[in-house]
């Protein structure tokens, strides 16, 4: 069963949190080689690089360059941005 792009991006976020290192600001960092060589990721993502590019276009994460290649870019760090804070709850007012 193929996932749609949004579902794949959500799964990618979960895997980056699983494999990556949490940062003080709430973001996560992981090296491309760690993601690429992880068996679980290999089983989930048919096209890991395509999912990374889709997430980068959505400004969910960032990394240097446009295209990541196995071996050549194994040490490139991928930064998963901290999720935005949810809006505060609305307080009902009475007139």
PyMOL Python script that loads the backbone (N, CA, C, O; Angstrom):
from pymol import cmd

cmd.read_pdbstr("""\
ATOM      1  N   UNK A   1       0.847  -1.184   0.000  1.00  0.00           N
ATOM      2  CA  UNK A   1       0.000   0.000   0.000  1.00  0.00           C
ATOM      3  C   UNK A   1       0.889   1.242   0.000  1.00  0.00           C
ATOM      4  O   UNK A   1       1.725   1.415   0.887  1.00  0.00           O
ATOM      5  N   UNK A   2       0.708   2.076  -0.970  1.00  0.00           N
ATOM      6  CA  UNK A   2       1.511   3.295  -1.077  1.00  0.00           C
ATOM      7  C   UNK A   2       0.884   4.408  -0.238  1.00  0.00           C
ATOM      8  O   UNK A   2      -0.332   4.595  -0.220  1.00  0.00           O
ATOM      9  N   UNK A   3       1.746   5.129   0.446  1.00  0.00           N
ATOM     10  CA  UNK A   3       1.281   6.277   1.224  1.00  0.00           C
ATOM     11  C   UNK A   3       1.252   7.497   0.327  1.00  0.00           C
ATOM     12  O   UNK A   3       2.022   7.582  -0.629  1.00  0.00           O
ATOM     13  N   UNK A   4       0.365   8.451   0.627  1.00  0.00           N
ATOM     14  CA  UNK A   4       0.432   9.694  -0.124  1.00  0.00           C
ATOM     15  C   UNK A   4       1.554  10.542   0.465  1.00  0.00           C
ATOM     16  O   UNK A   4       2.096  10.210   1.520  1.00  0.00           O
ATOM     17  N   UNK A   5       1.898  11.617  -0.201  1.00  0.00           N
ATOM     18  CA  UNK A   5       3.054  12.424   0.188  1.00  0.00           C
ATOM     19  C   UNK A   5       2.905  12.965   1.608  1.00  0.00           C
ATOM     20  O   UNK A   5       3.859  12.925   2.385  1.00  0.00           O
ATOM     21  N   UNK A   6       1.725  13.468   1.956  1.00  0.00           N
ATOM     22  CA  UNK A   6       1.525  14.008   3.305  1.00  0.00           C
ATOM     23  C   UNK A   6       1.743  12.937   4.373  1.00  0.00           C
ATOM     24  O   UNK A   6       2.349  13.204   5.411  1.00  0.00           O
ATOM     25  N   UNK A   7       1.246  11.723   4.115  1.00  0.00           N
ATOM     26  CA  UNK A   7       1.440  10.631   5.070  1.00  0.00           C
ATOM     27  C   UNK A   7       2.915  10.260   5.174  1.00  0.00           C
ATOM     28  O   UNK A   7       3.415   9.998   6.267  1.00  0.00           O
ATOM     29  N   UNK A   8       3.612  10.236   4.038  1.00  0.00           N
ATOM     30  CA  UNK A   8       5.040   9.914   4.054  1.00  0.00           C
ATOM     31  C   UNK A   8       5.829  10.963   4.819  1.00  0.00           C
ATOM     32  O   UNK A   8       6.750  10.619   5.560  1.00  0.00           O
ATOM     33  N   UNK A   9       5.489  12.233   4.654  1.00  0.00           N
ATOM     34  CA  UNK A   9       6.179  13.302   5.377  1.00  0.00           C
ATOM     35  C   UNK A   9       5.952  13.137   6.880  1.00  0.00           C
ATOM     36  O   UNK A   9       6.880  13.321   7.669  1.00  0.00           O
ATOM     37  N   UNK A  10       4.729  12.793   7.282  1.00  0.00           N
ATOM     38  CA  UNK A  10       4.450  12.575   8.706  1.00  0.00           C
ATOM     39  C   UNK A  10       5.266  11.403   9.247  1.00  0.00           C
ATOM     40  O   UNK A  10       5.813  11.485  10.347  1.00  0.00           O
ATOM     41  N   UNK A  11       5.351  10.323   8.489  1.00  0.00           N
ATOM     42  CA  UNK A  11       6.157   9.165   8.909  1.00  0.00           C
ATOM     43  C   UNK A  11       7.629   9.543   8.988  1.00  0.00           C
ATOM     44  O   UNK A  11       8.338   9.111   9.897  1.00  0.00           O
ATOM     45  N   UNK A  12       8.089  10.354   8.033  1.00  0.00           N
ATOM     46  CA  UNK A  12       9.481  10.804   8.039  1.00  0.00           C
ATOM     47  C   UNK A  12       9.781  11.594   9.309  1.00  0.00           C
ATOM     48  O   UNK A  12      10.835  11.414   9.920  1.00  0.00           O
ATOM     49  N   UNK A  13       8.869  12.458   9.703  1.00  0.00           N
ATOM     50  CA  UNK A  13       9.046  13.228  10.938  1.00  0.00           C
ATOM     51  C   UNK A  13       9.197  12.283  12.136  1.00  0.00           C
ATOM     52  O   UNK A  13      10.049  12.502  12.997  1.00  0.00           O
ATOM     53  N   UNK A  14       8.380  11.246  12.187  1.00  0.00           N
ATOM     54  CA  UNK A  14       8.465  10.269  13.281  1.00  0.00           C
ATOM     55  C   UNK A  14       9.822   9.575  13.287  1.00  0.00           C
ATOM     56  O   UNK A  14      10.422   9.383  14.345  1.00  0.00           O
ATOM     57  N   UNK A  15      10.305   9.200  12.104  1.00  0.00           N
ATOM     58  CA  UNK A  15      11.583   8.491  12.014  1.00  0.00           C
ATOM     59  C   UNK A  15      12.758   9.401  12.362  1.00  0.00           C
ATOM     60  O   UNK A  15      13.727   8.950  12.974  1.00  0.00           O
ATOM     61  N   UNK A  16      12.685  10.661  11.983  1.00  0.00           N
ATOM     62  CA  UNK A  16      13.752  11.600  12.348  1.00  0.00           C
ATOM     63  C   UNK A  16      13.780  11.768  13.862  1.00  0.00           C
ATOM     64  O   UNK A  16      14.856  11.848  14.453  1.00  0.00           O
ATOM     65  N   UNK A  17      12.627  11.822  14.488  1.00  0.00           N
ATOM     66  CA  UNK A  17      12.580  11.928  15.950  1.00  0.00           C
ATOM     67  C   UNK A  17      13.127  10.657  16.599  1.00  0.00           C
ATOM     68  O   UNK A  17      13.784  10.727  17.638  1.00  0.00           O
ATOM     69  N   UNK A  18      12.863   9.508  16.001  1.00  0.00           N
ATOM     70  CA  UNK A  18      13.347   8.232  16.546  1.00  0.00           C
ATOM     71  C   UNK A  18      14.863   8.120  16.424  1.00  0.00           C
ATOM     72  O   UNK A  18      15.534   7.689  17.362  1.00  0.00           O
ATOM     73  N   UNK A  19      15.397   8.503  15.280  1.00  0.00           N
ATOM     74  CA  UNK A  19      16.820   8.301  15.004  1.00  0.00           C
ATOM     75  C   UNK A  19      17.692   9.507  15.325  1.00  0.00           C
ATOM     76  O   UNK A  19      18.902   9.372  15.508  1.00  0.00           O
ATOM     77  N   UNK A  20      17.078  10.687  15.394  1.00  0.00           N
ATOM     78  CA  UNK A  20      17.845  11.918  15.533  1.00  0.00           C
ATOM     79  C   UNK A  20      18.123  12.311  16.967  1.00  0.00           C
ATOM     80  O   UNK A  20      17.708  11.649  17.917  1.00  0.00           O
ATOM     81  N   UNK A  21      18.837  13.408  17.085  1.00  0.00           N
ATOM     82  CA  UNK A  21      19.193  13.965  18.383  1.00  0.00           C
ATOM     83  C   UNK A  21      18.334  15.198  18.638  1.00  0.00           C
ATOM     84  O   UNK A  21      18.309  16.113  17.815  1.00  0.00           O
ATOM     85  N   UNK A  22      17.624  15.234  19.780  1.00  0.00           N
ATOM     86  CA  UNK A  22      16.844  16.439  20.087  1.00  0.00           C
ATOM     87  C   UNK A  22      17.772  17.618  20.358  1.00  0.00           C
ATOM     88  O   UNK A  22      18.827  17.463  20.973  1.00  0.00           O
ATOM     89  N   UNK A  23      17.371  18.787  19.898  1.00  0.00           N
ATOM     90  CA  UNK A  23      18.132  20.013  20.099  1.00  0.00           C
ATOM     91  C   UNK A  23      17.452  20.841  21.188  1.00  0.00           C
ATOM     92  O   UNK A  23      16.286  20.617  21.512  1.00  0.00           O
ATOM     93  N   UNK A  24      18.181  21.784  21.742  1.00  0.00           N
ATOM     94  CA  UNK A  24      17.650  22.607  22.837  1.00  0.00           C
ATOM     95  C   UNK A  24      16.402  23.389  22.448  1.00  0.00           C
ATOM     96  O   UNK A  24      15.572  23.697  23.303  1.00  0.00           O
ATOM     97  N   UNK A  25      16.261  23.713  21.159  1.00  0.00           N
ATOM     98  CA  UNK A  25      15.116  24.517  20.720  1.00  0.00           C
ATOM     99  C   UNK A  25      13.892  23.678  20.348  1.00  0.00           C
ATOM    100  O   UNK A  25      12.888  24.225  19.892  1.00  0.00           O
ATOM    101  N   UNK A  26      13.962  22.354  20.535  1.00  0.00           N
ATOM    102  CA  UNK A  26      12.831  21.493  20.213  1.00  0.00           C
ATOM    103  C   UNK A  26      12.916  20.857  18.835  1.00  0.00           C
ATOM    104  O   UNK A  26      12.062  20.047  18.475  1.00  0.00           O
ATOM    105  N   UNK A  27      13.937  21.212  18.059  1.00  0.00           N
ATOM    106  CA  UNK A  27      14.129  20.602  16.750  1.00  0.00           C
ATOM    107  C   UNK A  27      14.916  19.296  16.919  1.00  0.00           C
ATOM    108  O   UNK A  27      15.358  18.967  18.020  1.00  0.00           O
ATOM    109  N   UNK A  28      15.084  18.558  15.817  1.00  0.00           N
ATOM    110  CA  UNK A  28      15.847  17.308  15.821  1.00  0.00           C
ATOM    111  C   UNK A  28      16.830  17.329  14.666  1.00  0.00           C
ATOM    112  O   UNK A  28      16.531  17.866  13.599  1.00  0.00           O
ATOM    113  N   UNK A  29      18.022  16.736  14.880  1.00  0.00           N
ATOM    114  CA  UNK A  29      19.016  16.600  13.822  1.00  0.00           C
ATOM    115  C   UNK A  29      19.349  15.130  13.638  1.00  0.00           C
ATOM    116  O   UNK A  29      19.463  14.372  14.601  1.00  0.00           O
ATOM    117  N   UNK A  30      19.503  14.745  12.375  1.00  0.00           N
ATOM    118  CA  UNK A  30      19.933  13.391  12.045  1.00  0.00           C
ATOM    119  C   UNK A  30      20.759  13.470  10.764  1.00  0.00           C
ATOM    120  O   UNK A  30      20.485  14.300   9.898  1.00  0.00           O
ATOM    121  N   UNK A  31      21.749  12.625  10.646  1.00  0.00           N
ATOM    122  CA  UNK A  31      22.549  12.585   9.421  1.00  0.00           C
ATOM    123  C   UNK A  31      21.816  11.743   8.373  1.00  0.00           C
ATOM    124  O   UNK A  31      21.150  10.760   8.696  1.00  0.00           O
ATOM    125  N   UNK A  32      21.956  12.155   7.110  1.00  0.00           N
ATOM    126  CA  UNK A  32      21.297  11.461   6.011  1.00  0.00           C
ATOM    127  C   UNK A  32      21.656   9.978   5.997  1.00  0.00           C
ATOM    128  O   UNK A  32      20.788   9.130   5.786  1.00  0.00           O
ATOM    129  N   UNK A  33      22.920   9.666   6.219  1.00  0.00           N
ATOM    130  CA  UNK A  33      23.353   8.267   6.198  1.00  0.00           C
ATOM    131  C   UNK A  33      22.652   7.413   7.241  1.00  0.00           C
ATOM    132  O   UNK A  33      22.376   6.238   7.000  1.00  0.00           O
ATOM    133  N   UNK A  34      22.364   7.995   8.398  1.00  0.00           N
ATOM    134  CA  UNK A  34      21.652   7.267   9.455  1.00  0.00           C
ATOM    135  C   UNK A  34      20.244   6.924   8.981  1.00  0.00           C
ATOM    136  O   UNK A  34      19.783   5.796   9.155  1.00  0.00           O
ATOM    137  N   UNK A  35      19.565   7.897   8.383  1.00  0.00           N
ATOM    138  CA  UNK A  35      18.217   7.644   7.851  1.00  0.00           C
ATOM    139  C   UNK A  35      18.260   6.626   6.722  1.00  0.00           C
ATOM    140  O   UNK A  35      17.495   5.661   6.708  1.00  0.00           O
ATOM    141  N   UNK A  36      19.166   6.853   5.776  1.00  0.00           N
ATOM    142  CA  UNK A  36      19.219   6.030   4.572  1.00  0.00           C
ATOM    143  C   UNK A  36      19.540   4.571   4.899  1.00  0.00           C
ATOM    144  O   UNK A  36      19.006   3.661   4.265  1.00  0.00           O
ATOM    145  N   UNK A  37      20.403   4.349   5.881  1.00  0.00           N
ATOM    146  CA  UNK A  37      20.852   2.994   6.193  1.00  0.00           C
ATOM    147  C   UNK A  37      20.015   2.291   7.253  1.00  0.00           C
ATOM    148  O   UNK A  37      20.315   1.153   7.613  1.00  0.00           O
ATOM    149  N   UNK A  38      18.976   2.940   7.758  1.00  0.00           N
ATOM    150  CA  UNK A  38      18.110   2.335   8.761  1.00  0.00           C
ATOM    151  C   UNK A  38      17.128   1.378   8.087  1.00  0.00           C
ATOM    152  O   UNK A  38      16.439   1.752   7.137  1.00  0.00           O
ATOM    153  N   UNK A  39      17.068   0.144   8.582  1.00  0.00           N
ATOM    154  CA  UNK A  39      16.195  -0.866   7.971  1.00  0.00           C
ATOM    155  C   UNK A  39      14.729  -0.469   8.009  1.00  0.00           C
ATOM    156  O   UNK A  39      14.002  -0.672   7.036  1.00  0.00           O
ATOM    157  N   UNK A  40      14.295   0.095   9.121  1.00  0.00           N
ATOM    158  CA  UNK A  40      12.881   0.488   9.238  1.00  0.00           C
ATOM    159  C   UNK A  40      12.537   1.550   8.201  1.00  0.00           C
ATOM    160  O   UNK A  40      11.493   1.470   7.553  1.00  0.00           O
ATOM    161  N   UNK A  41      13.411   2.548   8.040  1.00  0.00           N
ATOM    162  CA  UNK A  41      13.169   3.594   7.031  1.00  0.00           C
ATOM    163  C   UNK A  41      13.161   3.000   5.629  1.00  0.00           C
ATOM    164  O   UNK A  41      12.344   3.382   4.791  1.00  0.00           O
ATOM    165  N   UNK A  42      14.062   2.075   5.380  1.00  0.00           N
ATOM    166  CA  UNK A  42      14.130   1.452   4.055  1.00  0.00           C
ATOM    167  C   UNK A  42      12.833   0.725   3.727  1.00  0.00           C
ATOM    168  O   UNK A  42      12.415   0.688   2.569  1.00  0.00           O
ATOM    169  N   UNK A  43      12.197   0.148   4.742  1.00  0.00           N
ATOM    170  CA  UNK A  43      10.943  -0.569   4.519  1.00  0.00           C
ATOM    171  C   UNK A  43       9.752   0.367   4.371  1.00  0.00           C
ATOM    172  O   UNK A  43       8.766   0.008   3.729  1.00  0.00           O
ATOM    173  N   UNK A  44       9.825   1.557   4.953  1.00  0.00           N
ATOM    174  CA  UNK A  44       8.702   2.498   4.911  1.00  0.00           C
ATOM    175  C   UNK A  44       8.708   3.323   3.633  1.00  0.00           C
ATOM    176  O   UNK A  44       7.676   3.477   2.980  1.00  0.00           O
ATOM    177  N   UNK A  45       9.870   3.850   3.282  1.00  0.00           N
ATOM    178  CA  UNK A  45       9.953   4.841   2.207  1.00  0.00           C
ATOM    179  C   UNK A  45      10.483   4.224   0.923  1.00  0.00           C
ATOM    180  O   UNK A  45      11.620   3.756   0.864  1.00  0.00           O
ATOM    181  N   UNK A  46       9.632   4.232  -0.112  1.00  0.00           N
ATOM    182  CA  UNK A  46      10.086   3.771  -1.420  1.00  0.00           C
ATOM    183  C   UNK A  46      11.110   4.738  -1.987  1.00  0.00           C
ATOM    184  O   UNK A  46      12.063   4.327  -2.650  1.00  0.00           O
ATOM    185  N   UNK A  47      10.914   6.019  -1.726  1.00  0.00           N
ATOM    186  CA  UNK A  47      11.801   7.052  -2.261  1.00  0.00           C
ATOM    187  C   UNK A  47      12.109   8.050  -1.148  1.00  0.00           C
ATOM    188  O   UNK A  47      11.495   9.114  -1.071  1.00  0.00           O
ATOM    189  N   UNK A  48      13.066   7.696  -0.285  1.00  0.00           N
ATOM    190  CA  UNK A  48      13.409   8.541   0.851  1.00  0.00           C
ATOM    191  C   UNK A  48      13.809   9.939   0.404  1.00  0.00           C
ATOM    192  O   UNK A  48      13.386  10.929   1.001  1.00  0.00           O
ATOM    193  N   UNK A  49      14.621  10.024  -0.643  1.00  0.00           N
ATOM    194  CA  UNK A  49      15.089  11.335  -1.111  1.00  0.00           C
ATOM    195  C   UNK A  49      13.912  12.187  -1.581  1.00  0.00           C
ATOM    196  O   UNK A  49      13.880  13.391  -1.324  1.00  0.00           O
ATOM    197  N   UNK A  50      12.955  11.581  -2.259  1.00  0.00           N
ATOM    198  CA  UNK A  50      11.773  12.319  -2.703  1.00  0.00           C
ATOM    199  C   UNK A  50      10.940  12.813  -1.532  1.00  0.00           C
ATOM    200  O   UNK A  50      10.413  13.926  -1.570  1.00  0.00           O
ATOM    201  N   UNK A  51      10.816  11.995  -0.494  1.00  0.00           N
ATOM    202  CA  UNK A  51      10.072  12.407   0.699  1.00  0.00           C
ATOM    203  C   UNK A  51      10.796  13.542   1.407  1.00  0.00           C
ATOM    204  O   UNK A  51      10.159  14.486   1.875  1.00  0.00           O
ATOM    205  N   UNK A  52      12.126  13.461   1.492  1.00  0.00           N
ATOM    206  CA  UNK A  52      12.907  14.548   2.088  1.00  0.00           C
ATOM    207  C   UNK A  52      12.701  15.849   1.313  1.00  0.00           C
ATOM    208  O   UNK A  52      12.520  16.909   1.912  1.00  0.00           O
ATOM    209  N   UNK A  53      12.729  15.768  -0.007  1.00  0.00           N
ATOM    210  CA  UNK A  53      12.544  16.974  -0.831  1.00  0.00           C
ATOM    211  C   UNK A  53      11.149  17.563  -0.629  1.00  0.00           C
ATOM    212  O   UNK A  53      10.992  18.781  -0.555  1.00  0.00           O
ATOM    213  N   UNK A  54      10.136  16.695  -0.538  1.00  0.00           N
ATOM    214  CA  UNK A  54       8.769  17.176  -0.311  1.00  0.00           C
ATOM    215  C   UNK A  54       8.667  17.872   1.043  1.00  0.00           C
ATOM    216  O   UNK A  54       8.027  18.917   1.152  1.00  0.00           O
ATOM    217  N   UNK A  55       9.287  17.309   2.070  1.00  0.00           N
ATOM    218  CA  UNK A  55       9.264  17.919   3.404  1.00  0.00           C
ATOM    219  C   UNK A  55      10.026  19.240   3.405  1.00  0.00           C
ATOM    220  O   UNK A  55       9.636  20.184   4.093  1.00  0.00           O
ATOM    221  N   UNK A  56      11.103  19.307   2.641  1.00  0.00           N
ATOM    222  CA  UNK A  56      11.874  20.557   2.559  1.00  0.00           C
ATOM    223  C   UNK A  56      11.045  21.643   1.874  1.00  0.00           C
ATOM    224  O   UNK A  56      11.050  22.795   2.309  1.00  0.00           O
ATOM    225  N   UNK A  57      10.337  21.283   0.811  1.00  0.00           N
ATOM    226  CA  UNK A  57       9.473  22.255   0.119  1.00  0.00           C
ATOM    227  C   UNK A  57       8.370  22.772   1.035  1.00  0.00           C
ATOM    228  O   UNK A  57       7.945  23.921   0.914  1.00  0.00           O
ATOM    229  N   UNK A  58       7.906  21.922   1.951  1.00  0.00           N
ATOM    230  CA  UNK A  58       6.859  22.317   2.899  1.00  0.00           C
ATOM    231  C   UNK A  58       7.433  23.050   4.116  1.00  0.00           C
ATOM    232  O   UNK A  58       6.693  23.437   5.020  1.00  0.00           O
ATOM    233  N   UNK A  59       8.762  23.236   4.130  1.00  0.00           N
ATOM    234  CA  UNK A  59       9.466  23.934   5.223  1.00  0.00           C
ATOM    235  C   UNK A  59       9.281  23.228   6.569  1.00  0.00           C
ATOM    236  O   UNK A  59       9.164  23.867   7.614  1.00  0.00           O
ATOM    237  N   UNK A  60       9.258  21.891   6.512  1.00  0.00           N
ATOM    238  CA  UNK A  60       9.171  21.066   7.712  1.00  0.00           C
ATOM    239  C   UNK A  60      10.572  20.729   8.206  1.00  0.00           C
ATOM    240  O   UNK A  60      10.795  20.530   9.400  1.00  0.00           O
ATOM    241  N   UNK A  61      11.509  20.670   7.266  1.00  0.00           N
ATOM    242  CA  UNK A  61      12.891  20.379   7.595  1.00  0.00           C
ATOM    243  C   UNK A  61      13.792  21.085   6.598  1.00  0.00           C
ATOM    244  O   UNK A  61      13.322  21.665   5.619  1.00  0.00           O
ATOM    245  N   UNK A  62      15.093  21.028   6.856  1.00  0.00           N
ATOM    246  CA  UNK A  62      16.049  21.619   5.932  1.00  0.00           C
ATOM    247  C   UNK A  62      17.334  20.805   5.935  1.00  0.00           C
ATOM    248  O   UNK A  62      17.627  20.078   6.884  1.00  0.00           O
ATOM    249  N   UNK A  63      18.089  20.942   4.859  1.00  0.00           N
ATOM    250  CA  UNK A  63      19.418  20.355   4.727  1.00  0.00           C
ATOM    251  C   UNK A  63      20.124  21.102   3.613  1.00  0.00           C
ATOM    252  O   UNK A  63      19.493  21.761   2.786  1.00  0.00           O
ATOM    253  N   UNK A  64      21.464  20.986   3.603  1.00  0.00           N
ATOM    254  CA  UNK A  64      22.247  21.666   2.572  1.00  0.00           C
ATOM    255  C   UNK A  64      22.079  20.956   1.243  1.00  0.00           C
ATOM    256  O   UNK A  64      22.056  19.726   1.183  1.00  0.00           O
ATOM    257  N   UNK A  65      21.962  21.738   0.173  1.00  0.00           N
ATOM    258  CA  UNK A  65      21.875  21.171  -1.162  1.00  0.00           C
ATOM    259  C   UNK A  65      20.448  20.854  -1.567  1.00  0.00           C
ATOM    260  O   UNK A  65      19.497  21.078  -0.817  1.00  0.00           O
ATOM    261  N   UNK A  66      20.330  20.330  -2.769  1.00  0.00           N
ATOM    262  CA  UNK A  66      19.019  19.977  -3.312  1.00  0.00           C
ATOM    263  C   UNK A  66      18.790  18.475  -3.318  1.00  0.00           C
ATOM    264  O   UNK A  66      17.690  18.006  -3.025  1.00  0.00           O
ATOM    265  N   UNK A  67      19.837  17.718  -3.656  1.00  0.00           N
ATOM    266  CA  UNK A  67      19.715  16.276  -3.837  1.00  0.00           C
ATOM    267  C   UNK A  67      20.722  15.578  -2.941  1.00  0.00           C
ATOM    268  O   UNK A  67      21.902  15.927  -2.944  1.00  0.00           O
ATOM    269  N   UNK A  68      20.269  14.597  -2.174  1.00  0.00           N
ATOM    270  CA  UNK A  68      21.157  13.836  -1.303  1.00  0.00           C
ATOM    271  C   UNK A  68      21.392  12.461  -1.914  1.00  0.00           C
ATOM    272  O   UNK A  68      20.451  11.785  -2.330  1.00  0.00           O
ATOM    273  N   UNK A  69      22.656  12.057  -1.965  1.00  0.00           N
ATOM    274  CA  UNK A  69      23.032  10.777  -2.543  1.00  0.00           C
ATOM    275  C   UNK A  69      23.700   9.909  -1.492  1.00  0.00           C
ATOM    276  O   UNK A  69      24.500  10.389  -0.689  1.00  0.00           O
ATOM    277  N   UNK A  70      23.362   8.614  -1.506  1.00  0.00           N
ATOM    278  CA  UNK A  70      23.967   7.676  -0.569  1.00  0.00           C
ATOM    279  C   UNK A  70      25.478   7.683  -0.735  1.00  0.00           C
ATOM    280  O   UNK A  70      25.987   7.726  -1.855  1.00  0.00           O
ATOM    281  N   UNK A  71      26.187   7.642   0.373  1.00  0.00           N
ATOM    282  CA  UNK A  71      27.647   7.635   0.341  1.00  0.00           C
ATOM    283  C   UNK A  71      28.213   9.030   0.277  1.00  0.00           C
ATOM    284  O   UNK A  71      28.960   9.440   1.166  1.00  0.00           O
ATOM    285  N   UNK A  72      27.871   9.767  -0.761  1.00  0.00           N
ATOM    286  CA  UNK A  72      28.397  11.116  -0.969  1.00  0.00           C
ATOM    287  C   UNK A  72      27.925  12.065   0.122  1.00  0.00           C
ATOM    288  O   UNK A  72      28.699  12.894   0.601  1.00  0.00           O
ATOM    289  N   UNK A  73      26.668  11.954   0.517  1.00  0.00           N
ATOM    290  CA  UNK A  73      26.065  12.908   1.455  1.00  0.00           C
ATOM    291  C   UNK A  73      25.672  12.275   2.794  1.00  0.00           C
ATOM    292  O   UNK A  73      24.802  12.798   3.489  1.00  0.00           O
ATOM    293  N   UNK A  74      26.297  11.165   3.156  1.00  0.00           N
ATOM    294  CA  UNK A  74      25.925  10.479   4.403  1.00  0.00           C
ATOM    295  C   UNK A  74      26.079  11.356   5.639  1.00  0.00           C
ATOM    296  O   UNK A  74      25.361  11.160   6.619  1.00  0.00           O
ATOM    297  N   UNK A  75      27.003  12.321   5.617  1.00  0.00           N
ATOM    298  CA  UNK A  75      27.240  13.168   6.791  1.00  0.00           C
ATOM    299  C   UNK A  75      26.474  14.484   6.761  1.00  0.00           C
ATOM    300  O   UNK A  75      26.656  15.322   7.644  1.00  0.00           O
ATOM    301  N   UNK A  76      25.619  14.678   5.758  1.00  0.00           N
ATOM    302  CA  UNK A  76      24.810  15.897   5.699  1.00  0.00           C
ATOM    303  C   UNK A  76      23.753  15.820   6.798  1.00  0.00           C
ATOM    304  O   UNK A  76      23.036  14.827   6.922  1.00  0.00           O
ATOM    305  N   UNK A  77      23.670  16.890   7.593  1.00  0.00           N
ATOM    306  CA  UNK A  77      22.691  16.924   8.675  1.00  0.00           C
ATOM    307  C   UNK A  77      21.341  17.401   8.163  1.00  0.00           C
ATOM    308  O   UNK A  77      21.243  18.380   7.422  1.00  0.00           O
ATOM    309  N   UNK A  78      20.318  16.692   8.572  1.00  0.00           N
ATOM    310  CA  UNK A  78      18.939  17.062   8.274  1.00  0.00           C
ATOM    311  C   UNK A  78      18.363  17.625   9.564  1.00  0.00           C
ATOM    312  O   UNK A  78      18.444  16.992  10.616  1.00  0.00           O
ATOM    313  N   UNK A  79      17.786  18.803   9.480  1.00  0.00           N
ATOM    314  CA  UNK A  79      17.216  19.470  10.652  1.00  0.00           C
ATOM    315  C   UNK A  79      15.704  19.485  10.524  1.00  0.00           C
ATOM    316  O   UNK A  79      15.153  20.132   9.633  1.00  0.00           O
ATOM    317  N   UNK A  80      15.037  18.768  11.420  1.00  0.00           N
ATOM    318  CA  UNK A  80      13.576  18.793  11.507  1.00  0.00           C
ATOM    319  C   UNK A  80      13.215  19.948  12.417  1.00  0.00           C
ATOM    320  O   UNK A  80      13.559  19.954  13.598  1.00  0.00           O
ATOM    321  N   UNK A  81      12.514  20.932  11.856  1.00  0.00           N
ATOM    322  CA  UNK A  81      12.160  22.115  12.629  1.00  0.00           C
ATOM    323  C   UNK A  81      11.257  21.763  13.799  1.00  0.00           C
ATOM    324  O   UNK A  81      10.509  20.786  13.756  1.00  0.00           O
ATOM    325  N   UNK A  82      11.339  22.571  14.838  1.00  0.00           N
ATOM    326  CA  UNK A  82      10.438  22.458  15.986  1.00  0.00           C
ATOM    327  C   UNK A  82       9.022  22.723  15.490  1.00  0.00           C
ATOM    328  O   UNK A  82       8.800  23.665  14.729  1.00  0.00           O
ATOM    329  N   UNK A  83       8.053  21.897  15.915  1.00  0.00           N
ATOM    330  CA  UNK A  83       6.679  22.166  15.486  1.00  0.00           C
ATOM    331  C   UNK A  83       6.201  23.497  16.054  1.00  0.00           C
ATOM    332  O   UNK A  83       6.590  23.874  17.160  1.00  0.00           O
ATOM    333  N   UNK A  84       5.365  24.208  15.312  1.00  0.00           N
ATOM    334  CA  UNK A  84       4.863  25.487  15.818  1.00  0.00           C
ATOM    335  C   UNK A  84       4.004  25.267  17.057  1.00  0.00           C
ATOM    336  O   UNK A  84       3.366  24.226  17.217  1.00  0.00           O
ATOM    337  N   UNK A  85       4.003  26.256  17.916  1.00  0.00           N
ATOM    338  CA  UNK A  85       3.160  26.182  19.109  1.00  0.00           C
ATOM    339  C   UNK A  85       1.702  26.284  18.692  1.00  0.00           C
ATOM    340  O   UNK A  85       1.358  27.081  17.819  1.00  0.00           O
ATOM    341  N   UNK A  86       0.838  25.475  19.316  1.00  0.00           N
ATOM    342  CA  UNK A  86      -0.587  25.590  18.978  1.00  0.00           C
ATOM    343  C   UNK A  86      -1.122  26.933  19.467  1.00  0.00           C
ATOM    344  O   UNK A  86      -0.618  27.489  20.443  1.00  0.00           O
ATOM    345  N   UNK A  87      -2.131  27.446  18.796  1.00  0.00           N
ATOM    346  CA  UNK A  87      -2.702  28.721  19.243  1.00  0.00           C
ATOM    347  C   UNK A  87      -3.328  28.557  20.624  1.00  0.00           C
ATOM    348  O   UNK A  87      -3.789  27.470  20.972  1.00  0.00           O
ATOM    349  N   UNK A  88      -3.348  29.629  21.408  1.00  0.00           N
ATOM    350  CA  UNK A  88      -3.966  29.524  22.736  1.00  0.00           C
ATOM    351  C   UNK A  88      -5.462  29.276  22.591  1.00  0.00           C
ATOM    352  O   UNK A  88      -6.069  29.692  21.604  1.00  0.00           O
ATOM    353  N   UNK A  89      -6.056  28.601  23.569  1.00  0.00           N
ATOM    354  CA  UNK A  89      -7.502  28.339  23.485  1.00  0.00           C
ATOM    355  C   UNK A  89      -8.282  29.650  23.529  1.00  0.00           C
ATOM    356  O   UNK A  89      -7.904  30.606  24.206  1.00  0.00           O
ATOM    357  N   UNK A  90      -9.363  29.658  22.795  1.00  0.00           N
ATOM    358  CA  UNK A  90     -10.225  30.840  22.766  1.00  0.00           C
ATOM    359  C   UNK A  90     -11.071  30.868  24.034  1.00  0.00           C
ATOM    360  O   UNK A  90     -11.661  29.861  24.426  1.00  0.00           O
ATOM    361  N   UNK A  91     -11.118  32.011  24.651  1.00  0.00           N
ATOM    362  CA  UNK A  91     -11.923  32.184  25.858  1.00  0.00           C
ATOM    363  C   UNK A  91     -13.262  32.775  25.444  1.00  0.00           C
ATOM    364  O   UNK A  91     -13.326  33.797  24.760  1.00  0.00           O
ATOM    365  N   UNK A  92     -14.314  32.118  25.867  1.00  0.00           N
ATOM    366  CA  UNK A  92     -15.650  32.617  25.529  1.00  0.00           C
ATOM    367  C   UNK A  92     -15.916  33.893  26.324  1.00  0.00           C
ATOM    368  O   UNK A  92     -15.682  33.953  27.531  1.00  0.00           O
ATOM    369  N   UNK A  93     -16.400  34.888  25.634  1.00  0.00           N
ATOM    370  CA  UNK A  93     -16.740  36.145  26.311  1.00  0.00           C
ATOM    371  C   UNK A  93     -18.242  36.341  26.252  1.00  0.00           C
ATOM    372  O   UNK A  93     -18.902  35.938  25.294  1.00  0.00           O
ATOM    373  N   UNK A  94     -18.760  36.955  27.275  1.00  0.00           N
ATOM    374  CA  UNK A  94     -20.194  37.259  27.289  1.00  0.00           C
ATOM    375  C   UNK A  94     -20.363  38.762  27.229  1.00  0.00           C
ATOM    376  O   UNK A  94     -19.612  39.520  27.844  1.00  0.00           O
ATOM    377  N   UNK A  95     -21.348  39.167  26.489  1.00  0.00           N
ATOM    378  CA  UNK A  95     -21.569  40.606  26.312  1.00  0.00           C
ATOM    379  C   UNK A  95     -22.494  41.165  27.344  1.00  0.00           C
ATOM    380  O   UNK A  95     -22.782  42.362  27.333  1.00  0.00           O
TER     381      UNK A  95
END
""", "prot")
cmd.dss("prot")
cmd.show_as("cartoon", "prot")
cmd.util.cbc("prot")
cmd.orient("prot")
